[in-house]
């Protein structure tokens, strides 16, 4: 049966589809420049002119019909939205629906209905519990990558699970949502201090950082600078401020736990010891790669690709960094992952984020930012804070350079 061209549908129906698609892309963590590019491209193919303005917490979409006199068909939609989070399955589905509508194989009304159905799809209790276990897997995997002792790895995994369960409780609660990161920091601090004071010594700060890694805004910091370099100044500045606020809340929560323990006379045993052999690091990489496919909600058929992207990004940065220095390793890893994501989007006609996001996530500077701020407050030494800030800046610069040159080497045909 021959489908109608999307341009033959009513002006209001075409606008409604673009708005719904934009809401989905925003909810799945798409950066401002990629979201705006995708919205403009879809609107153009639907015979609309659209001028979007995207921020991390909302969008303004101004529509007009180029077939009508200026000012006669102008419609502006203002959307207030929450911070998006990566959902590779729903991002892939939204992209597929849009492609089928634009190709004429799916009616615009059916495509709109499919997007609405996708929005209503929520993970069941089993999915939420698996998501919480993803926190524990990330914490254990990263602790193993850092070659911490087994007690540290087990403690990080246990605290990560507690943080994941806390995330389940506070995710949709208005009262606790704003204090979520501070509560997580307190929980991690108290749990780590309890283990270090009763069971055995820990690499205390490192265990806390590993257990909070999922909440750290390393990707947000990288995306913020990426948006700033793309001249999306409002969105980049807002995202950067939000990332800094998240690090501050995590630090505040952790320091509250440490201060209360000190007031009560509890003295945790602290040591700096990383005794593990090479195979533990490989095991940690495997566990972390699986965990990111869970946390990013990749569809089952994409899990091997997500795992391969995460492992490849880490391994390039690790071995190139050992050979030529850390910043060069990060640059080469970001370059290869970005080009690979763009290539996947070209040849598979699917979102490059399926490769790009997991490939970069293990390189972002979230742990460095929290470690620096914790050390600054604990030691009350400005020089330590400056060194930590310089380390974060170096990581971000290397990543952004890799992203920019990766896009130059193999430009993306798709914005997602």
C-alpha positions, 0 to 999 in steps of 0.5 A: 500500500502506498503511503502518503508523503509526510508533507501532505499531512496537516501543518499542526500534525507535522509540528506535533510530530517534530515536537514529540521527537524533540522531547524524546531526543532531549530525554535521552541525553542528546547534546544541544548541537546534535539535537538541534541539528536533528530537529532542523533536519527532520523539520526541513524534510517535513516541509517546515522551518524550525529554529530550535534553542535547546538547554539542558532543562528545556527547549524553545521551538519556533515553527513557520510554513515556508509556503505561507507569507512571513508571520502568518503561520508562526508557532512557538512551543516552549518546553520545560523538561528535566535533565536527560539521561542516556537510554540507547534503546529508546534513542535507537527506536526514536531514530528508527521511527523518524527514519520510517516516517521520512521515508514514507513507510510509516504514516505520520500519525502512526509515527506520532503514536509510536513515539507516544507509546515509547514514552509510556514504556517504563522498566518493570521492577526487574529492570529497576533492580537490574539497573541498581545492580548496574551501580554495583557492577560499575563500582566493582569493575572500576575498583578492579581496573584501579587494582585495589585490594579485594576488600576495597573491591567488595566494599565498593560493590556493596556501597554501589548497590546501596547507592543504586537502591537509593537512586531507585527510591529518590528518582521520582521523589520530589522531596529527596530528588534535589538532595540525592547526590548529597545523600549518596555521598553521605551513604558512601562515606558512612559505609566506607568508614564503617568497613575501614574502622571495623573490618580492615584498612581501605584506600578510603577516598578511592573506594568512595569515588568508585562507589559514586562513579555512576553519579559523577558528571564526567560526561556532563562536563565533557558535553558542556565544553563540547557545546561551548566549543560548538558555540552553544554558549547558553546550553554549555554554560548551564550544563557546566554549572549543573555538573559542578553543582553535582560534584559539590553535592557529592563532596558535601555529602561525603565530607559530612560523613567524614566530619561526623565520624571524626566528631564521634572519635571513629578513626578509619584505617586508611592505606594506599595499596594496589596489589592486584595482578594484570588479570584483575584489571582485565576482569574489571574491564569486562565487568565495567563494560557489561555494566555500562550496557545495563546502565545505558539500557542498550537493547540485547543485540547492541550489548556486544557493540556497547561492550566493545566500544567501552573496552576499546576506548579504555584500552586505546587510552591506557596503552597509548597513554603508557607509550606517549603520555596520558593526554595523548592517549585520551586524545587518540581514544576520543578520536577513534571512538568518535570516528567509529561512531560516525562510521557506524551511523553512516553504514548502519543508518543507526545512531552513532551514540551507540558506539560513541557514548560508551566509548567515551564514558570511561575516559571522562574526568568525573573521578578526577574532579571529585578526588581533587575537591575531596583532597582540597577540603581534607587538606585545606591546601589551595595548591592541591586544588589547583593541581586537581583542576589542572588535571581535569582541564587536561582531560577535558581538552584532550577529549574535546580535541579528539571529538573535534578531529574525529568529526573532521576525519569522518564527518557524521551523516546523522546528528544522533 
